Amino acid sequence: MKIHSFNVMPNLPENLKPLAELAQNMWFTWNWEAIMMLVSMDEDLWHRSHRNPKWMISNIPHSRLEELSRNQEFVNWLNKVYGQFKSYQAHQQTWYNSQRPAEESDFITAYFSMEFGIGEGLPMYSGGLGMLSGDHIKSSSDLGMPLVGVGLFYQKGYIQQTLNRDGWQTERYPDNDWANMPVEMINDSNGNPLTVEVPLCNESIKVGIWRVPVGRTSLYLLDTNLPENPPHHRLVTEQLYGGDRDTRIRQEVVLGIGGVKALKAMGIKPTVYHINEGHSAFLLLERIREVMQARHMSFEQAREAVWCSSIFTTHTPVIAGNEHFDPELVRKYLEPYCGELGITWNDLLAIGKEKEDSATFCMTVLALRLAAYLNGVSQLHGEVSRDMWRTVWPDLPFEEIPIKSITNGVHTSSWISHEHHGLYQKYMGNGNSDAGWDPCTLRWENMANIPDQELWDTHMARKQKLIKLTRERLKKQHMRLGSDVTVLEDIETLFDPNILTIGFARRFATYKRANLIFKDLDRLSAILNHANRPIQLLFAGKAHQADTAGKELVKYIAGLMSDKRFKHRLVFLEDYNMNVARYLVQGVDVWLNNPMRPMEASGTSGMKASINGVLNMSVLDGWWVEACEQEVGWSIGGTEYNDAAERDYVESEAIYNLLEKEIAPLYYDRDNHGLPRGWLGMMKKSVARITPVFNTHRMVREYYQRMYQPAHKFGKLLLSDGNAASVSQWRKRIQDNWPATRVSMNSQRVEKLVLSGRNVVVHAKVWLGDLRPEEVAVQLYIGKPDPKGALSNGETVDMHHEKREGDTHVYRGEIPATVNGRQDFAIRIIPKNKDIPHPFTPSFVKWEE
C-alpha cells in the first residue's frame, strides 16, 4: 500500500504568528520569560506536551488561541519575548567575536555525539553524555561559537519507566511525533529531501538529514528510516543504544561516516571536528578519505591533516565501558571501505587495536590514534585516562601521555530555577544581554549581600514545588496501579518542606551505588526518624533496559517505601527525566552522590544543584575533587579500596556520621527568626565558588582556547602548500630510522656531589641514522623514580647539538641544581616538528639503555 501524507499547521491569529517561530527553536528551553509565557497559554497542555510548544500549539483549542489574541496583555508579552529572541539571534557582540582573530574567518567546529539532551520535548538522550552534549550546544550558541552538532534522528524517544507493584522496572519506547517537534527536513536545491549514501558492507544506505535550531546554533540529525531503504536499514536509527552489536556498529558508521558526508552535502565546511566518546570515531576515516580525494593525497598525508584538526573527548573511566567490537564485525562493514582509503584491512585493524595481541577493535583507541587533541572530563579523569591508555604510549612517562583534562560544566540558564535566576540578577548584576545569560560575568562576590531571609524564602519556594510534584507523580503512579483510596489520601500529606531533604537521582548503573545509604537500615531509620532532626530521602533514576543489576537496585529502593521504618521518609519517583531532574536539583537541601571512585568521570548533577543553593555531599570523585572545600559541602571517602565490601562499609558509615554529626545539626540550628544562618552561609559560599567555574560557558571557552583554536590553525597549515606531504615524509623518515637511533651519556662522569646553585653539565652521544639533528629533540628528563624503576613527574631540559663525530652527534645540557637532595635524570630522543601540535605519537621515544 502506498501511503501519502501531509501536515496540518495550526491557523494562528495574525498577532500570534510569532509563536510558530518561537516554537521552532529550542532557545525557549533556557529563556524563563518564554517558558512562563508558554505555560500561561495552557498549563495542563504544557505539561502534557513535555514542554514542547510546537505540540502544544498544534493541540490547543482554536477558541483559546482566539481568546489569547484578544488579550492585549498576552500579545504584549509575546511581542516582548519575540523581540528578545530576534535580538538574541541577531546579536553580533558575542564572546567569540570579541576573541576571533582575522585569520579565523572560516572557523567552524563540528561536534559529534550519540545523544543530545536539549529539552524534554526532544527526547534524544539517555544520560550524562546527552546532557553534556546539549549544554555544550547551548553555551556555544550563547557565546557565538561557530559550531554545529551532529547526531542521529531516533524514531523512538527516551525510555519511559514504570514500576509494577513489586517495584520492578518496565520500559516503554514511545514513537517520536516528528511532525510536532522542532525539526525541519533539509532539502536540496530542487526542494527534494537531501540524502547522502553511506557504505555498509557491500551495499549502501540512504541517510536523510533533519535540522534542530538551538538558538544561534544548529543540530543536524541523521535518519535512515527512509522508504528507499530496505527494512533492516530503516531500523538503524530506530532507538538510542538499542538493538544488538550489529545494529550498534551500523549506527556508528552512519553517525561517523554519514555525518561527514551530510555536512559536505549541505555545504558546511568544518575546520575542526570534535568527537564525544568513541561512537563517532569512524568520522576520522571519512575525513581522511575526503582529504585524499580533494587534495590528491596518500592515506598517510591525509592522516596528518586530519590528526592535527581533530579533538577526542573520552567520558568513560573503565576499559570495559569503552566501545569494543569483534574485529570480524568491523571487517564485515569496513573492509570494502578500506579500498577507498588505500589501505588494507590489517592496516585499519592495527589502528583500532590497543595492543598487537588485543582481541577487540576499540573505537576509543581508533580516536586516540587519529586525533591529536585528547582530553578527559575532569582533572582526576584525565589522570585515570592517562593510566588506562598508557599502553598506547608505552615509552612515555605518565604525565606526558597526551590526554589532557577539561572539566565538564552545565548550562546555567537551563538548570537554574526562575526564582533563583531573579534573585541573582537582583543582587549580582544582570549578566543577561542579547548574547544570553553568562554566569561568568556576574558579580558573585555579591552573593554574600543577599539577605538570608530572601535566599531562604527562594529555596523554600522551590522545595514546596518539588514536594507538590512528588505528590502528584506518586499519586498518578498509584492510581495506575489501582491502589486503595487510603494510599492516595496518605500521599497528600507526604513529605514536609520543613524537614531536611536529601536527593539522589541519576542513571542506576551499579557503580553509582544507589543503595549505599541503605547498608545499615536500622541506623538509617534512626537518623531519618530522629525526634528533633528528621530527614527525608527522595530518589529517582532509570536502569538501562539490559541492566538486570541496575533494575534490582530500583526494585530494592522502591520496595523500601513500604517498610514502616521509612514511611513518609523515603520516596522513589518513577520515570526520571529532564523535568524531574530540574525540580530535584532546584528543590532538595542536599545532593547525594556516591559512585565508586574513580568511576565517575565527571558528574554534572551536583553542579546543577549548586547553582540553586543545594549543598553537595559526595564521594571525592570526578568534578567534586576540584570543587570541594570545607565551606561548600561535604566529602565522603577519597580512598580507593581493593576490597569492595570494606569500601562500602567505610563510606556508608561516613554518610551516617556526616548526617548525624554535621549536616542535620547545622540544618536545624535556627535563630530567633527561624533561619539556619550557618546553613545559609554555606549555601552562599557554595553558589559563589562553584557556579562561576563549573559551567559550560567556561568549558566551551576552554575547549576553544586549548583545542579548537590550535586545531584550526594546524589543520589549515597542513592543508596548505604541501605541508601535509612534508610532515608525512618527515614522519616516515622518523619511522624508517628510529630503530637506528640510540643515545648514551658521554664517558665523562657526572659529579656525584654538587653544591646548590650550580649547574650539572651532561654530555651525550647520539646516533641518528639518516635523521638530521633538527628533526629530533634530545632531552634530559629530571624526575623521581616510581616503584617500577621509571622516572615520573619530571621536567625536561633540551640538550644542544655541539658537533658531529663520525656517525654520532654530541649533545650538551645543563641541569640546574636548585633542589637539595638526590636528583635523578635520564636522557632520551623524541621527534621534533614545529608543524604538528605535539610530538608524542606512539612508539617514537628512545631512552638511554
C-alpha positions, 0 to 999 in steps of 0.5 A: 500500500502506498501511503501519502501524507501531509501536515496540518499547521495550526491557523494562528491569529495574525498577532500570534504568528510569532509563536510558530517561530518561537516554537521552532527553536529550542532557545525557549528551553533556557529563556524563563520569560518564554517558558512562563509565557508558554505555560500561561497559554495552557498549563495542563497542555504544557505539561502534557506536551513535555514542554514542547510548544510546537505540540502544544500549539498544534493541540490547543483549542482554536477558541483559546488561541482566539481568546489569547489574541484578544488579550492585549496583555498576552500579545504584549508579552509575546511581542516582548519575548519575540523581540528578545529572541530576534535580538538574541539571534541577531546579536553580533557582540558575542564572546567569540567575536570579541576573541576571533582573530582575522585569520579565523574567518572560516572557523567552524567546529563540528561536534559529534555525539550519540545523544543530545539532551536539549529539552524534554520535548526532544527526547534524544538522550539517555544520560550524562553524555546527552546532557553534556552534549546539549549544554555544550550546544547551548553555551556555544550558541550563547557565546557565538561559537561557530559550531554545529552538532551532529547526531542521529534522528531516533524514531523512538524517544527516551525510555519511559519507566514504570514500576509494577507493584513489586517495584520492578522496572518496565520500559516503554519506547514511545514513537517520536511525533516528528511532525510536532517537534522542532525539526525541519527536513533539509532539502536540496536545491530542487526542494527534494529531501537531501540524502547522502549514501553511506557504505555498509558492507557491500551495499549502501544506505540512504541517510536523510538529514533533519535540522534542530535550531538551538538558538544561534546554533544548529543540530543536524540529525541523521535518519535512515528510516527512509522508504528507499531503504530496505527494512533492516536499514530503516531500523538503524536509527530506530532507538538510542543504544538499542538493538544488538552489536550489529545494529550498534556498529551500523549506527556508528558508521552512519553517525561517523561516516554519514555525518561527514558526508551530510555536512559536505552535502549541505555545504558546511565546511568544518575546520575542526571536528570534535568527537564525544566518546568513541561512537563517532570515531569512524568520522576520522576515516571519512575525513581522511578519505575526503582529504585524499580525494580533494587534495590528491593525497596518500592515506598517510598525508591525509592522516596528518591533516586530519590528526592535527584538526581533530579533538577526542573527548573520552567520558568513560573511566573503565576499559570495559565501558569503552566501545569494543567490537569483534574485529570480524564485525568491523571487517564485515562493514569496513573492509570494502571501505578500506579500498577507498582509503588505500589501505588494507584491512590489517592496516585499519585493524592495527589502528583500532587495536590497543595492543598487537595481541588485543582481541577487540577493535576499540573505537576509543583507541581508533580516536586516540590514534587519529586525533591529536587533541585528547582530553578527559572530563575532569582533572582526576579523569584525565589522570585515570585516562592517562593510566588506562591508555598508557599502553598506547604510549608505552615509552612515555612517562605518565604525565606526558601521555597526551590526554589532557583534562577539561572539566565538564560544566552545565548550562546555567540558564537551563538548570537554574530555577526562575526564582533563583535566576531573579534573585541573582540578577537582583543582587549580582548584576544582570549578566543577561544581554542579547548574547544570553545569560553568562554566569561568568560575568556576574558579580558573585562576590555579591552573593554574600549581600543577599539577605538570608531571609530572601535566599531562604524564602527562594529555596523554600519556594522551590522545595514546596514545588518539588514536594507538590510534584512528588505528590502528584507523580506518586499519586498518578503512579498509584492510581495506575496501579489501582491502589486503595483510596487510603494510599492516595489520601496518605500521599497528600500529606507526604513529605514536609518542606520543613524537614531536611531533604536529601536527593539522589537521582541519576542513571542506576548503573551499579557503580553509582551505588544507589543503595549505599545509604541503605547498608545499615537500615536500622541506623538509617531509620534512626537518623531519618526518624530522629525526634528533633532532626528528621530527614527525608530521602527522595530518589529517582533514576532509570536502569538501562533496559539490559541492566538486570543489576541496575533494575534490582537496585530500583526494585530494592529502593522502591520496595523500601517505601513500604517498610514502616521504618521509612514511611513518609521518609523515603520516596522513589519517583518513577520515570526520571527525566529532564523535568524531574531532574530540574525540580530535584536539583532546584528543590532538595537541601542536599545532593547525594552522590556516591559512585565508586571512585574513580568511576565517575568521570565527571558528574554534572548533577551536583553542579546543577544543584549548586547553582540553586543553593543545594549543598553537595555531599559526595564521594571525592570523585570526578568534578567534586575533587576540584570543587570541594572545600570545607565551606561548600559541602561535604566529602565522603571517602577519597580512598580507593579500596581493593576490597569492595565490601570494606569500601562500602562499609567505610563510606556508608558509615561516613554518610551516617556520621556526616548526617548525624554529626554535621549536616542535620545539626547545622540544618536545624540550628535556627535563630530567633527568626527561624533561619539556619544562618550557618546553613545559609552561609554555606549555601552562599559560599557554595553558589559563589565558588562553584557556579562561576567555574563549573559551567559550560560557558567556561568549558566551551571557552576552554575547549576553544582556547586549548583545542579548537583554536590550535586545531584550526590553525594546524589543520589549515597549515597542513592543508596548505602548500604541501605541508601535509606531504612534508610532515608525512615524509618527515614522519616516515623518515622518523619511522624508517630510522628510529630503530637506528637511533640510540643515545648514551651519556658521554664517558665523562662522569657526572659529579656525584656531589654538587653544591646548590646553585650550580649547574650539572653539565651532561654530555651525550652521544647520539646516533641518528641514522639518516635523521638530521639533528633538527628533526629530533629533540634530545632531552634530559628528563629530571624526575623521581623514580616510581616503584617500577624503576621509571622516572615520573613527574619530571621536567625536561631540559633540551640538550644542544647539538655541539658537533658531529663525530663520525656517525654520532652527534654530541649533545650538551645540557645543563641541569640546574641544581636548585633542589637539595637532595638526590636528583635523578635524570635520564636522557632520551630522543623524541621527534621534533616538528614545529608543524604538528601540535605535539610530538608524542605519537606512539612508539617514537621515544628512545631512552638511554639503555 
